[in-house]
Amino acid sequence: MKKFAIEIKWGILFSVATLVWMIIENSIGLHDVYIGKQARYTNLFGIVKAFFLE
């Protein structure tokens, strides 16, 4: 059962980090004004998530 608790903890952490990133993206205009730059910054955040949340 302890393995499930660890998986749930990391799943919640990953979800919260992604939600916070989406709010930041929306607030700085990456979903409307700077849509052309959105893919670059999202991929950079993906690299950060891969290293720090794994």
Secondary structure per residue as TSV (DSSP state, phi and psi in degrees):
chain	resnum	aa	ss	phi	psi
A	1	M	-	360.0	-26.4
A	2	K	H	-65.2	-33.7
A	3	K	H	-63.5	-38.1
A	4	F	H	-65.6	-37.7
A	5	A	H	-63.8	-39.9
A	6	I	H	-66.2	-43.2
A	7	E	H	-63.3	-42.0
A	8	I	H	-66.2	-42.1
A	9	K	H	-58.8	-48.2
A	10	W	H	-69.9	-32.4
A	11	G	H	-64.8	-42.5
A	12	I	H	-66.6	-43.0
A	13	L	H	-61.6	-44.6
A	14	F	H	-62.5	-42.2
A	15	S	H	-65.1	-42.4
A	16	V	H	-65.6	-42.2
A	17	A	H	-62.1	-41.0
A	18	T	H	-67.1	-41.5
A	19	L	H	-63.5	-42.9
A	20	V	H	-62.4	-42.2
A	21	W	H	-62.8	-40.6
A	22	M	H	-64.8	-37.3
A	23	I	H	-66.3	-41.9
A	24	I	H	-63.3	-45.1
A	25	E	H	-56.3	-46.9
A	26	N	H	-66.1	-38.5
A	27	S	H	-73.1	-28.5
A	28	I	H	-93.9	1.4
A	29	G	T	93.6	17.9
A	30	L	T	-76.9	-4.0
A	31	H	T	-106.3	-0.8
A	32	D	T	-141.2	-68.8
A	33	V	T	-69.8	-46.0
A	34	Y	T	-108.4	41.8
A	35	I	G	-61.7	-27.9
A	36	G	G	-67.5	-25.0
A	37	K	G	-94.9	-6.1
A	38	Q	H	-61.7	-41.6
A	39	A	H	-64.3	-39.8
A	40	R	H	-62.5	-48.8
A	41	Y	H	-70.4	-33.6
A	42	T	H	-67.3	-38.9
A	43	N	H	-66.6	-36.9
A	44	L	H	-62.7	-42.3
A	45	F	H	-64.7	-34.5
A	46	G	H	-62.5	-38.9
A	47	I	H	-65.1	-43.6
A	48	V	H	-61.1	-44.5
A	49	K	H	-62.8	-39.0
A	50	A	H	-63.4	-37.8
A	51	F	H	-83.2	-37.8
A	52	F	H	-94.4	-22.7
A	53	L	-	-102.5	0.2
A	54	E	-	-94.7	360.0
